[in-house]
Amino acid sequence: MDLMTPGIISIIFNGGYLAVCIFLLYLIYELKKRHERIDEKIDTLEKEKISKDEFYRSVSGWREEINILHKKIDDLKDLIIKERLK
């Protein structure tokens, strides 16, 4: 239900203090639900994150493999150049 419909606004304005109090309680309730959902998402993200050390260990392994591949490509290039010069 859209809270900004003219019917809801007129009920709040014409309903007096009771209507305003009920509306404010509803807003507080909705904000509390949103806050709880955000807290749950934050908890989930904190559980799933990895430390910087773990990240660097996993990336450094890739870097080593890339360096090995780079050396093999350089060796192959040198071999091709030597064969062409003969």
C-alpha positions as CSV (number, residue, x, y, z in Angstrom):
1,M,0.0,0.0,0.0
2,D,1.3,3.4,-1.0
3,L,1.5,5.7,2.1
4,M,1.2,8.8,0.0
5,T,-2.2,8.2,-1.4
6,P,-4.7,11.0,-0.8
7,G,-7.0,8.7,1.2
8,I,-4.3,7.8,3.8
9,I,-3.2,11.4,4.1
10,S,-6.7,12.7,4.7
11,I,-7.3,9.9,7.3
12,I,-4.1,11.0,9.1
13,F,-5.0,14.7,9.0
14,N,-8.7,14.1,9.9
15,G,-8.1,11.3,12.4
16,G,-6.5,13.3,15.1
17,Y,-3.8,12.3,17.5
18,L,-4.7,8.6,17.4
19,A,-4.3,8.4,13.7
20,V,-1.0,10.2,13.8
21,C,0.3,8.0,16.6
22,I,-0.7,4.8,14.7
23,F,1.0,6.2,11.6
24,L,4.2,7.0,13.5
25,L,4.2,3.5,15.1
26,Y,3.8,2.0,11.7
27,L,6.8,4.0,10.4
28,I,8.9,3.0,13.4
29,Y,7.9,-0.7,12.8
30,E,8.9,-0.5,9.1
31,L,12.2,1.2,9.9
32,K,13.0,-1.5,12.5
33,K,12.3,-4.2,9.9
34,R,14.5,-2.6,7.4
35,H,17.3,-2.1,10.0
36,E,17.1,-5.8,10.9
37,R,17.3,-6.8,7.2
38,I,20.4,-4.6,6.8
39,D,22.0,-6.1,9.9
40,E,21.4,-9.6,8.5
41,K,23.0,-8.6,5.2
42,I,26.0,-7.1,7.0
43,D,26.4,-10.2,9.0
44,T,26.3,-12.3,5.9
45,L,28.9,-10.1,4.2
46,E,31.2,-10.3,7.2
47,K,31.0,-14.1,7.3
48,E,31.8,-14.4,3.6
49,K,34.7,-11.9,3.4
50,I,38.3,-13.1,3.3
51,S,41.3,-11.5,4.9
52,K,43.9,-9.5,3.0
53,D,46.5,-12.2,3.6
54,E,44.2,-14.8,2.1
55,F,43.6,-12.6,-0.9
56,Y,47.3,-11.9,-1.5
57,R,48.2,-15.6,-1.1
58,S,45.6,-16.6,-3.8
59,V,46.7,-13.8,-6.1
60,S,50.4,-14.3,-5.6
61,G,49.9,-17.9,-6.7
62,W,48.5,-16.7,-10.0
63,R,51.3,-14.2,-10.3
64,E,53.9,-17.0,-10.0
65,E,52.1,-19.0,-12.7
66,I,52.0,-15.9,-15.0
67,N,55.7,-15.3,-14.4
68,I,56.5,-19.0,-15.3
69,L,54.3,-18.7,-18.5
70,H,56.1,-15.4,-19.4
71,K,59.5,-17.1,-19.0
72,K,58.4,-20.0,-21.2
73,I,57.2,-17.5,-23.9
74,D,60.5,-15.6,-23.7
75,D,62.4,-18.9,-24.0
76,L,60.3,-20.0,-27.0
77,K,60.8,-16.6,-28.6
78,D,64.6,-16.8,-28.1
79,L,64.6,-20.3,-29.6
80,I,62.6,-19.1,-32.7
81,I,65.0,-16.2,-33.2
82,K,68.1,-18.5,-32.9
83,E,66.5,-20.9,-35.5
84,R,65.8,-18.1,-37.9
85,L,69.3,-16.7,-37.7
86,K,70.9,-20.1,-38.6
